[in-house]
Amino acid sequence: MTIQRKAVALISGGLDSMLAAKVIMDQGVHVEGINFYTGFCVEGHTHAIKKRDQEKQKRNNSLWVAEQLGIKLHIVDVIEEYKNVLINPKYGYGANMNPCLDCKVFMVTKAKQWMEENAFDFIITGEVIGQRPMSQRKATMPIISQQSGADELLLRPLCAKYLPPTLPEREGWVDREALHDFTGRSRKPQIELAAQFGFDEYAQPAGGCCFLTDESYSKKLVDLWQSRGTKDYELDDVMLLKVGRHIRPKANFKMIVAREDGEGRFMEGYKKMFITLDCTSHGGPLTLLDGSPDAEDLYLAAQIVARYGQGRDAEQVSVSVTLPDGTQEILQVKPLAAADIPPTWLI
């Protein structure tokens, strides 16, 4: 009797992992997906609150990919475990604050644990040699296999023919000849394979989902760490770094100024955690204050808030300052001019 082998596929929500899973499914292997939630892949969250993203699909791409493939998806919360990967990456960061190689080792390690606990046979990833400058190079492929402990149980169907045969290939669980030899940054081979499978819709490459690859987001994260004197963070920090205009007038406090109504509504949920400022005499953005401002700092912050509101040209604007406990005072301020807000304040 032939035993049906079982593989767990790392599903990021991008095209590569979708294709890798499909290639192995078409060989009769039972495939289930796994997605590790670090807190930094939150595109659905920002699409839901930003006006400019109204036309984008409000979906979790990993769940959507699993639905297209007809497979079960296991979403695993690794927010706390992932902190050490980001804070102390053995192999360092990429162009921004993305610890890509350490991240891949971590995720394959977790997938191997899940594989063993659930009696699966091997692991699938959508990696392609040469596609990512840090984690997807021929020299780093063995590092991921070895450091994760997956070794020969890690199969990369899209570039397998450029790598030594894995155990699933040697044992005949999969046909090596039906695997692929994709390399480089070109998406053409993947797009052609997607067409063969009948996939006419798919998300952008998974790297675009990770905010740690984004220069602007990374600067905000570094600023957060420097201001607190520690690299620790919470999920709320991760979410707030992606919304609003971040301004640091002084080392002891930072402002998060809503740029549109959706951001303002989202930030309303943090009123009991931060000092909040809001224009009362004119329309204006909700603003959160993080840090330890004194009375002079609050006055300056109110002037900045007034600058971004409808009263920017007025002689005087009323700004409410509300503490987390609900205590409130109204400040009468003259809005700062744009020239009075130096670029160095903008994070």
C-alpha positions in Angstrom: 0.0 0.0 0.0 1.4 3.4 -1.0 1.6 5.9 1.9 0.4 9.4 1.0 3.1 11.7 2.2 2.3 15.0 4.0 4.0 18.3 3.7 3.6 21.6 5.5 4.1 24.7 3.3 5.2 28.1 4.6 2.4 30.3 3.2 3.4 34.0 3.2 0.5 35.2 1.0 2.8 35.9 -2.0 2.9 34.2 -5.4 6.0 32.0 -4.7 4.7 30.2 -1.7 1.4 29.7 -3.5 3.1 28.1 -6.5 5.5 26.0 -4.4 2.5 24.4 -2.6 0.6 23.8 -5.8 3.6 22.1 -7.5 3.8 19.5 -4.6 0.0 19.1 -4.4 0.0 18.1 -8.0 2.3 15.2 -7.2 -0.3 13.7 -4.9 1.2 14.9 -1.6 -1.2 16.1 1.1 -0.3 19.7 1.8 -1.3 22.0 4.6 -0.1 25.6 5.0 1.4 27.4 8.0 1.7 31.1 8.5 3.6 32.7 11.4 2.2 36.0 12.7 5.0 38.2 13.8 3.0 41.5 14.0 4.9 43.1 11.1 2.9 41.7 8.3 -0.2 43.9 8.8 -1.0 45.1 5.3 -4.7 44.2 5.7 -4.9 46.4 8.8 -3.5 49.5 7.1 -5.6 48.9 3.9 -8.7 48.9 6.1 -8.1 52.3 7.7 -6.4 54.3 4.9 -8.5 56.2 2.5 -6.0 55.8 -0.4 -6.2 52.0 0.0 -10.0 51.8 -0.3 -9.8 50.1 -3.6 -7.5 47.4 -2.3 -8.8 44.0 -1.2 -9.4 43.9 2.5 -8.1 40.4 3.1 -5.5 38.3 4.8 -3.5 37.1 1.8 -2.3 33.9 3.5 -5.9 32.9 4.1 -6.8 33.9 0.6 -4.0 31.7 -0.9 -5.0 28.8 1.2 -8.6 29.2 -0.1 -7.4 29.3 -3.7 -5.4 26.1 -3.1 -8.1 24.4 -1.2 -5.9 23.6 1.7 -6.0 24.1 5.5 -4.0 27.0 6.9 -2.6 27.1 10.4 -1.9 30.6 11.7 0.6 30.6 14.6 1.1 33.7 16.8 4.9 34.1 17.3 4.9 37.8 18.3 6.8 37.2 21.6 9.2 34.6 20.2 10.0 36.8 17.2 11.3 39.7 19.4 14.6 38.0 19.8 15.0 37.5 16.1 14.4 41.2 15.4 16.4 42.5 18.4 19.4 40.2 18.2 19.8 38.9 14.6 22.8 36.6 14.3 23.2 37.4 10.6 22.3 41.1 10.9 19.8 43.3 9.1 19.2 43.9 5.4 18.9 47.3 3.8 16.6 48.4 6.6 15.6 46.7 9.8 14.7 43.4 8.1 16.6 40.4 9.7 15.6 38.3 6.7 18.1 35.4 7.1 17.4 35.0 10.8 13.7 35.3 10.1 13.8 32.5 7.6 15.8 30.3 9.9 13.3 31.0 12.7 10.2 30.2 10.6 11.6 27.0 9.2 12.6 26.0 12.7 9.1 26.6 13.8 7.7 24.7 10.8 9.9 21.7 11.7 8.6 21.7 15.2 5.0 21.7 13.8 5.9 19.0 11.3 7.1 16.7 14.0 4.2 17.4 16.4 1.7 16.7 13.6 3.4 13.7 12.0 4.1 15.4 8.7 7.0 14.3 6.5 8.7 17.4 5.1 8.6 21.2 4.7 8.0 23.3 1.6 9.0 26.9 1.0 8.7 29.2 -2.0 12.3 30.3 -1.9 14.0 31.1 -5.3 17.8 31.4 -5.5 18.8 35.0 -6.2 15.4 36.6 -5.6 16.2 38.1 -2.2 19.7 39.7 -1.7 20.0 38.6 1.9 18.1 35.3 2.5 17.6 33.8 -0.9 21.1 33.2 -2.2 22.7 29.9 -3.1 25.2 30.5 -0.2 22.4 31.0 2.3 20.2 28.1 1.4 22.3 25.6 3.3 22.5 28.0 6.3 18.7 28.0 6.6 18.5 24.2 6.2 21.2 23.5 8.8 20.5 26.2 11.4 16.8 25.3 11.4 17.5 21.6 11.9 15.3 20.8 8.9 18.3 19.7 6.8 17.2 17.4 4.0 13.5 17.7 4.9 13.4 21.2 3.5 12.3 21.3 -0.1 12.2 24.4 -2.3 10.1 23.2 -5.4 10.7 26.4 -7.4 14.5 26.2 -7.5 15.1 22.5 -6.5 17.0 21.6 -9.7 19.8 24.0 -8.7 20.1 22.4 -5.3 21.2 18.9 -4.1 18.4 16.4 -4.0 16.5 16.4 -0.7 15.2 13.3 1.1 11.7 13.6 -0.4 13.3 13.6 -3.9 15.7 10.7 -3.2 13.0 8.6 -1.6 10.6 9.2 -4.4 8.0 11.0 -2.4 8.2 13.7 -5.1 9.4 13.6 -8.7 12.5 15.8 -9.0 11.9 16.1 -12.7 8.6 17.8 -12.0 10.2 20.5 -9.9 11.7 23.7 -11.2 14.9 25.7 -11.8 13.9 29.3 -11.2 16.6 31.7 -10.4 17.1 35.5 -10.1 14.8 38.4 -9.5 12.7 38.1 -12.6 9.0 37.2 -12.0 8.4 36.0 -15.5 8.9 32.2 -14.8 6.5 32.4 -11.8 3.9 34.4 -13.8 4.0 31.8 -16.6 3.7 28.9 -14.1 0.8 30.8 -12.4 -1.0 31.0 -15.8 -0.5 27.2 -16.3 -2.1 26.6 -13.0 -5.0 28.9 -13.9 -4.1 31.5 -11.2 -5.0 34.9 -12.7 -4.9 36.8 -9.4 -2.2 36.8 -6.7 -0.6 39.1 -4.2 2.7 40.9 -4.7 5.9 39.1 -3.5 5.8 38.5 0.2 8.7 41.0 1.0 6.3 43.8 0.2 4.1 42.7 3.2 6.8 43.0 5.8 7.1 46.5 7.1 10.6 45.9 8.3 11.8 46.1 4.7 10.3 49.6 4.5 12.8 52.5 5.0 10.3 54.9 6.6 8.9 52.3 9.0 12.4 51.2 10.0 13.4 54.7 10.9 10.4 55.0 13.1 11.3 51.7 14.8 14.9 52.8 15.4 13.6 56.2 16.8 11.3 54.3 19.2 14.1 52.1 20.5 16.5 55.1 20.9 13.9 57.2 22.7 13.1 54.4 25.2 16.7 53.2 25.7 15.6 49.6 25.0 14.8 47.5 21.9 11.8 45.9 23.5 8.4 46.6 21.9 4.7 45.5 22.1 2.2 44.8 19.4 0.6 48.3 20.0 4.0 49.8 19.1 4.1 47.8 15.9 0.7 49.0 14.8 1.1 52.7 15.7 4.4 53.0 13.8 2.4 52.4 10.6 -0.2 55.1 11.1 0.0 58.9 11.3 2.7 61.5 10.8 5.4 60.9 13.4 7.1 64.1 14.7 9.7 64.4 17.4 10.2 68.0 18.4 12.3 67.1 21.4 14.1 64.0 22.7 11.6 63.5 25.5 8.4 63.3 23.5 7.0 62.3 20.1 3.7 63.1 18.4 1.6 60.9 16.1 -0.6 63.1 14.0 -3.5 61.4 12.2 -3.4 62.1 8.4 -6.9 61.2 7.6 -10.2 60.2 9.3 -9.5 56.4 9.2 -6.3 56.9 11.1 -8.0 59.2 13.6 -10.7 56.6 14.3 -8.1 53.9 14.8 -6.0 56.1 17.1 -9.2 56.9 19.2 -8.6 53.4 20.7 -5.4 54.6 22.3 -6.8 57.6 24.2 -6.4 55.8 27.6 -2.7 55.1 26.9 -1.5 58.4 25.7 -1.9 62.2 26.1 -4.2 63.3 23.2 -4.5 66.6 21.5 -7.4 67.8 19.4 -8.4 71.1 17.8 -11.7 72.3 19.3 -12.2 75.7 17.5 -11.4 74.3 14.0 -11.3 71.0 12.3 -8.0 69.2 12.9 -6.3 65.8 13.4 -6.4 63.7 16.5 -2.8 63.5 17.9 -1.2 61.1 20.4 1.7 62.2 22.5 4.2 59.6 23.5 6.8 60.4 26.2 7.2 62.8 29.1 6.3 66.3 28.0 6.3 69.3 30.4 3.9 72.3 30.2 6.1 74.1 27.6 6.3 70.9 25.5 2.5 70.6 25.5 2.1 74.2 24.3 4.6 73.5 21.5 2.7 70.3 20.6 -0.6 72.2 20.5 1.0 74.7 18.1 2.0 71.9 15.8 -1.4 70.2 16.0 -2.9 73.6 15.0 -0.6 73.8 12.0 -2.0 70.5 10.6 -5.6 71.6 11.2 -8.1 73.8 9.3 -7.0 76.7 11.6 -3.5 76.8 10.3 -3.9 80.4 9.0 -5.8 81.6 12.1 -4.4 83.9 14.7 -5.5 81.6 17.5 -6.7 78.0 17.7 -8.1 76.2 20.7 -6.5 72.8 21.3 -7.7 70.4 24.0 -5.1 68.4 25.9 -6.5 65.3 27.5 -4.5 63.0 29.9 -5.1 59.2 29.9 -7.2 59.6 33.1 -9.5 62.0 31.3 -8.2 65.2 32.8 -8.5 68.0 30.2 -7.3 71.5 29.6 -7.8 73.9 26.7 -4.8 75.8 25.3 -5.1 78.9 23.1 -2.2 78.8 20.6 -0.9 80.4 17.5 -0.3 77.7 14.8 3.3 77.2 13.8 4.2 78.1 10.3 5.4 75.3 8.0 8.9 76.8 8.1 8.9 76.5 11.9 8.8 72.7 11.7 12.3 71.6 10.6 12.7 68.4 8.6 14.7 66.9 11.5 11.6 66.7 13.6 9.9 64.5 11.0 10.6 60.8 11.5 
